[in-house]
Amino acid sequence: MNDSRLGGTALILGAVGTMVTMAAHPTGHDLASAEHFERVAFLAKAVHALAIASVPITFLGVLALARRLDGPDRSAIAGLVVFGFAAVSVVAAAVVSGFVTPELMRRHLDVDAAEKLQLHHVLDLAHELNQAFARVYVVASSVAIGLWSVAILRGRGLAKGLGGYGLVLGAAATVGILSGHLRLDVHGFGAVVLGQAVWWITAGVLLRRAG
């Protein structure tokens, strides 16, 4: 199996992993339930571990994609560099959401009122950190997809429809974040993941065919 086929397979697997993560992702309200806390906390850790594992798999895929699309203007390589920043950011967001927040919530359920107030402030900080890393991911990954889409539209071996979709998707997500209209709760981030998964999976299928 050559590099393009392996890269295409990695893109598909990474996209599936992120979609499963968002489909099973518990909400903050779920974690606040003392009765179901242990089950929900385990689920949160499991789905975020899957999300983290999906990141290097996706990166292997975009490495093959960038090599396939590389040209004199180096836009495909620039996309790879930008996606590197996105990958670091989304791993940080997943660590905070999947491993830090559940442990803080565990303590929040077992302490007195004074400590609950202190932990509430720490939970607010964890939430803001998660949101900040998630926003960086959405913008950086959108820019990366936009750069690869430009390379595709310049005729470098993949269907131009994918390039057009990538430009619209990247622009919409970036404008949504910068304008403040796109909220990255479970539903908002899930919509971004779904939109990007369509792009990743299509690119993966086309890479496999090209291979």
C-alpha positions in Angstrom: 0.0 0.0 0.0 1.5 3.3 -1.0 1.7 6.6 0.8 -1.5 8.1 -0.6 -3.6 5.0 0.2 -2.2 4.9 3.8 -2.7 8.6 4.2 -6.3 8.4 2.9 -7.0 5.6 5.4 -5.6 7.6 8.2 -7.8 10.6 7.3 -10.9 8.4 7.3 -10.0 6.8 10.6 -9.2 10.1 12.3 -12.5 11.6 11.1 -14.5 8.6 12.4 -12.8 8.8 15.8 -13.7 12.5 16.2 -17.3 11.8 15.1 -17.6 9.0 17.7 -16.2 11.3 20.3 -18.8 14.0 19.7 -21.7 11.6 19.4 -20.9 10.1 22.8 -19.6 13.3 24.5 -21.4 14.0 27.8 -22.5 17.5 28.8 -21.6 19.5 31.8 -25.1 18.9 33.1 -24.4 15.1 32.9 -21.2 15.5 35.0 -23.1 17.5 37.6 -25.3 14.5 38.5 -24.0 12.8 41.6 -26.1 9.7 41.0 -24.5 9.0 37.6 -21.2 10.8 38.1 -18.8 7.8 37.9 -20.4 6.4 34.7 -20.4 9.8 33.0 -16.8 10.6 34.2 -15.6 7.3 32.8 -17.4 8.1 29.5 -15.9 11.6 29.4 -12.4 10.2 29.8 -12.9 7.4 27.3 -14.2 9.6 24.5 -11.6 12.2 25.0 -8.9 9.6 25.0 -10.3 8.5 21.6 -10.2 12.1 20.4 -6.6 12.5 21.5 -5.6 9.2 19.8 -7.4 10.4 16.6 -5.2 13.5 16.3 -1.8 11.8 15.4 -3.7 9.5 13.0 -5.2 12.5 11.3 -1.8 14.2 11.2 -0.4 11.2 9.4 -3.2 11.6 6.9 -2.7 15.3 6.3 1.0 14.7 5.9 0.3 12.4 2.9 -2.3 15.0 1.7 0.2 17.8 1.8 2.8 15.8 -0.1 0.2 15.0 -2.7 -0.9 18.6 -3.1 2.5 20.3 -2.8 3.5 22.8 -5.4 5.7 25.8 -6.1 3.6 28.1 -3.9 4.0 25.8 -0.9 0.4 26.4 0.1 -0.1 22.7 1.0 3.0 22.7 3.2 1.8 25.9 4.8 -1.5 24.1 5.6 0.5 21.3 7.2 2.3 23.7 9.5 -0.9 25.5 10.5 -2.6 22.2 11.2 0.3 21.4 13.5 -0.8 24.3 15.7 -4.4 23.1 15.5 -3.5 19.6 16.6 -1.7 20.9 19.7 -4.6 23.1 20.6 -7.3 20.4 20.2 -5.3 17.9 22.3 -5.0 20.6 25.1 -8.8 21.2 24.8 -9.5 17.5 25.1 -7.2 17.1 28.1 -8.9 19.9 30.0 -12.4 18.7 29.1 -11.9 15.0 29.4 -9.4 14.6 32.3 -9.2 17.9 34.3 -12.9 18.8 34.5 -14.2 15.4 35.6 -11.6 15.3 38.5 -12.6 18.9 39.5 -16.3 17.9 39.4 -15.5 14.8 41.6 -14.0 17.1 44.3 -16.9 19.5 43.9 -19.4 16.8 44.8 -17.6 15.9 48.1 -16.7 19.2 49.7 -18.4 21.8 51.9 -20.0 25.0 50.7 -16.9 27.2 51.1 -14.7 24.8 49.1 -17.5 24.4 46.5 -17.3 28.1 45.8 -13.5 27.9 45.3 -13.8 24.9 43.0 -16.5 26.6 41.1 -14.1 29.4 40.2 -11.5 26.8 39.2 -14.1 25.0 37.0 -14.9 28.3 35.3 -11.2 28.7 34.6 -11.0 25.2 33.2 -14.0 25.9 31.0 -12.4 29.1 29.6 -9.2 27.3 28.9 -11.1 24.5 27.1 -13.0 27.1 25.0 -9.8 29.1 24.2 -8.0 26.0 22.9 -11.1 24.9 21.0 -11.3 28.3 19.3 -7.7 28.1 18.2 -8.3 24.7 16.8 -11.3 25.7 14.8 -9.6 28.7 13.3 -6.3 27.0 12.6 -7.8 23.8 11.2 -10.1 26.0 9.0 -7.2 27.9 7.7 -5.3 24.7 7.0 -8.3 23.2 5.1 -8.6 26.5 3.2 -4.9 26.3 2.1 -5.3 22.7 1.0 -8.5 23.6 -0.8 -6.7 26.4 -2.7 -4.1 23.8 -3.8 -6.9 21.5 -4.9 -8.6 24.2 -7.0 -5.3 24.9 -8.7 -5.5 21.4 -10.1 -3.2 19.2 -8.0 -4.9 15.9 -8.4 -8.1 15.9 -6.3 -11.7 16.8 -7.2 -12.2 20.5 -7.4 -15.6 20.1 -5.6 -13.7 19.2 -2.5 -11.7 22.4 -2.8 -14.8 24.5 -3.1 -16.4 22.9 -0.1 -13.3 23.3 1.9 -13.1 27.1 1.2 -16.7 27.6 2.2 -16.4 25.5 5.3 -13.2 27.1 6.5 -14.5 30.6 5.9 -17.8 30.0 7.6 -16.2 28.4 10.7 -13.5 31.2 11.0 -16.1 34.0 10.6 -18.3 32.3 13.1 -15.6 32.2 15.7 -14.2 35.7 15.1 -17.7 37.2 15.2 -18.7 35.3 18.3 -21.7 33.7 16.7 -20.4 30.2 16.8 -20.5 28.8 20.4 -18.3 25.8 21.0 -20.5 23.9 23.3 -21.1 20.2 22.5 -23.6 21.1 19.7 -21.5 23.9 18.2 -18.2 22.1 18.2 -20.1 18.9 17.1 -21.3 20.8 14.0 -17.7 21.9 13.2 -16.5 18.3 13.6 -19.2 17.0 11.3 -18.5 19.6 8.7 -14.8 18.9 8.8 -15.4 15.1 8.9 -17.1 15.3 5.5 -14.0 17.0 4.1 -11.6 14.6 5.8 -13.4 11.5 4.7 -13.9 12.8 1.1 -10.2 13.7 0.9 -9.3 10.3 2.3 -11.4 8.5 -0.3 -9.9 10.5 -3.1 -6.4 9.9 -1.8 -7.0 6.2 -1.6 -8.2 6.2 -5.2 -5.3 8.3 -6.3 -3.0 5.8 -4.7 
